[in-house]
Amino acid sequence: MTSLLRRRTKPESADAPVISMVDVGMTYPNGKVALADVNVAIPAGAFVFLVGPSGAGKSTFIRLLIREQLPTHGNVRVAGRDLLRMRRGQVPGLRRRIGIVFQDFRLLPSKTVWENVAFALEVTGVPGIQIRRRVPQLLNLVGLHEHAHHLPTQLSGGEQQRVAIARALVHDPAILIADEPTGNLDPVTSWEIIQLLIQINQLGTTVLMATHNQEIVNAMRRRVLALEGGHLVRDEGTASYEREY
C-alpha cells in the first residue's frame, strides 16, 4: 500500500489546514438556509466524521468542498486553494486532489471492475501504460484483483463499494470524502469498509466521512462535526455521535 499511495508525513502547507471554512453561509434561491456561519479547520491527515439529521446541511457542506456550489458568503479553501477565486478551468485539477465515495457506489454498470477504475484515469488523459500498471495495484489494495473482469451486478454491495474506493484513489488524492459509504451495507461489511478507510488515513490521506451510523462513530472516537439546521453545533475531538453530558 505504501508504494501505491504517497505517504504524507507533513501537511501540504505548514501553516494552513487542508480544509478550511471561514464564516461560510449558503442560502438557496428559494430562501432555504443550508449553512449558516460555519467555521471549520481540518488539518492534513485527520479522520473526521460529519454527522447530523437529514437536511442538516451535510450534502451542501460536501458540495462546497468540491466546488459543485459556491457559498453565498464566506471563504472556502481546500488543499491550499481558494475556491471562490478559482477559475472554472482549475476545477478539474482541484477535484483530482479529492477522492469521493458515495452511498450508492455510482459504478458504470456496463463496465467491468477493471474498466470502472481505468475509466477514471482515462478521462484525465493518463497514458495507457500507466493505467495498465496502476489499476491492478488499486484492485490489489482493495482486495478485488480476482474480480477485475466482473461486472458490478456480479459483486456484493461491499465489493462494489471497494471498487468505488479504488476509483476514488486513482490520483492519490490528498483528501478522501466518503458520503454515507456504509449506508447500503450490513454491519459486518460496513466495518470492513471502515477498516479500509482507516488504512488509507494512516498513510496521511485526510478522510472526511458523512454518516448516520452511530455505532461506527461511537466506536472510533474521532473528531466529530455535527450540523443541525445548517449550523455547526458541535466540533469535538475523540467524540461520540451525540453530545455526551
Buried (B, 14 or more C-beta within 10 A) or exposed (E): EEEBBEEBEEBBEEEBBBBBBBEBBBBEEEEEBBBBBBEBBBBBBBBBBBBBEEBBBBBBBBBBBBBEBBBBEBBBBBBBBEBEEBEEEEBEEBBBBBBBBBBEBEBEEEBBBBBBBBBBBBEEEBEEEEBEEBBBBBBBBBBBBEBBEBBBEEBEBBBBBBBBBBBBBBBBBBBBBBBBBBBBBEEEBBBBBBEBBEBBBBBBBBBBBBBBBEEBBBEBEBBBBBBBBBBBEBBEEEBBBEEEE
